[in-house]
Amino acid sequence: MEDYAVVGDYEGDETGECNDSGAAKIAELQATIDELNDRYLRLAADFENFRKRSSRETNEKVNRAIEQFASGILEVADNLERAAGSDDSSLREGLEQIQKILRKVLEQHSIHPIESVNKKFDPEKHEAIAYVPSDSKEGTVIDEVSCGYSMGDRVIRTAKVAVSKGKTEKTKMRRNNNGIK
């Protein structure tokens, strides 16, 4: 048989059992393991509760924001119904009032129209639906078909616009033939 070296402070008797100090050390280590395991389980449970609570609070905030916005829009819807039921003479005035209320509701939620006409075309803010020859510089928005909106710094709907192609050769030649330079 081969000889093996003994590693560590093994103080047992000939039967291979540990003495009292070794057993106490094992019991102490087991208690530490049990305590750390208990702390881990409590921490994991606390984290799971926190995650669920955070998710629930986020959903509640989103729902409250939607409710506030819907409340303002419902006021606009009520006024549209009233305008539809009114006589023609006061219809225009009623629609102008509804438009003011709608702008106010949008403003309360930091939603603003994007200024487009006579601005340089920006694909982040504009969607070009036409590329038209005009006297304006090439790449300039010359008409807005549908207004775009931003919420804070974020575009929530791009404006549908017509963009200037610049002066075409026909336009330049026509001007020259008429004596206009």
N, C-alpha and C positions, 0 to 999 in steps of 0.2 A: 504494500500500500504506500501511497504517497503521503508526505507530510504537508499539512496545511498550516499557514500562519493564522493566528488569532488576531482579528482586528477589533478595536474598540475596548470598552470597559465591561466586558461580560464577567459578571461575578455570580456565577451559578454553582450549584453543587454538581456532583457527578451525574445526577439524573438529567441534567440539562435545564432545570427550572431556574428562573430568575429569583434573586433574593428580594426582600421587601422594598429596598430602595429602587430597584428596577421596576417593580410593579407599580410603585407610587409614581414614578416618572411617566410610565405608560398611561396611567390613569389621569395624570395631569395633562398630558398631551391630548388624550381623548377628550377631556373637558374643554380644552382650548379649541379643538376641532369642532366640537358640538356647538360651542359659543359662536365661533366664526360662521359656521353653517347657518345657525339661527339668524345671525345678523345679515347674512347674505339673503336668506329667504325673506326677511322683513324688508330689506332694501329693494329686492326684486318686486315684492308686493306693493311697496310704496311707489316705485317707479311706474308700475302698471296702472295704479290708481291715478297718478299724476297724468299719465298719457291719456287715459279715458276722460279725466276732468278737463284737460286742455282741449281735447277734441270736442267735447260737449260745449265748452265755452266759446270756441271758435264758431261752431255751428250756430249757437245762439246769437253771436255778434252778426254773422252774415244774415241770418233771418231778420234781425232787428233792422239792419240797413236796408234790406229788400222791402220790409214793411213800411219804413219811412218813405222810401222812394215811391212805392205803390200808393201810399196815402196821398202824396202830392199829385201823382198822375190821375188818381181817381177824382180829384177835384177838377182837373182838366176835363175828364170824361163827363162829369156831371154838367159842367158848363157847355160842353159840346151838345149834349142832349137838350139843354135849355135853348141853345141857339137854333138847333134843328126845329124846335117847336115854335119859334118866334116868327113874327111877320118879317117880310123882306126889308123893311125900312131900318130896322134896328139890327139886322143880321151882321152887317159889316162891322159895326161898333162892337157887337158881342164877340165876334171872331178876333178882333184886335185885343180885347180884354183877355180872352182865352190865351192868345199868343203871349201876352205879358205874364200871365200866371205860369204858363209852361216854361218860359225863360227863367222865371224866378225859381221854380222847382229844380230846373237843371243847374242853375247857379248854386243853389243850396248844396248840391251834391258835387260841386266843382267840375261840372260839365260845361264846356265852353265851345262855341263854334270856332272852326278853324278859318282864319282869313285866307282867301285864295286868290281872288281876282287881282291882276296886276302884280302878282308875286311870282318868283321863280319856281318852276315846277320842282316839287320835292316828292319822290316816290314813297317816302315814309308817311306823307300827309295827303297825297293826291293820287287818284287813279285816273289816268288819261283815257278818255273815251273817244276823243277826236283830236286829230292833228291837222290844224287848219291854217292855210296861208293868211297872213294879216300884216298890218303895218307895225305891229308890236315886235319886239326883239324875239328871236327864236328861243323857245324854252320858257316863255312867259305864259302864265295862265290867263286866258282872255275871257273865259266864261265858266260859270259854275252851274252845273246841272243839278247837283245834289250836295248840300252842305255837309262838311265833315265835322266831327266833334272829337275833342280831347277831354280826358279826365285827368287833371293835374298835368303832368308832362307826357302822359301816355295817350296815344291816338286810339280811340275806341271805334271810330268809323272814318275811313278816308273820304275825302271830298271827290266827287266825280266831276271832272273838269275837261274843258277843251283847251288845248295847248297850241300856242302860236308856232307855225312852221317858219315864220319869218316872211320876208317878201319873196315872191316867186319871180322867175324871169319874165313871165307874162305881165305881172303887175309892174315890174320895173320898166319893161318896154312900153307899156301903155302910158305910163307916166311921162317917159321921155318923148313919146309921140305927141302928147298933149302939151309939151313945152314945160312940164314940171320936172324939176331935178331934185 
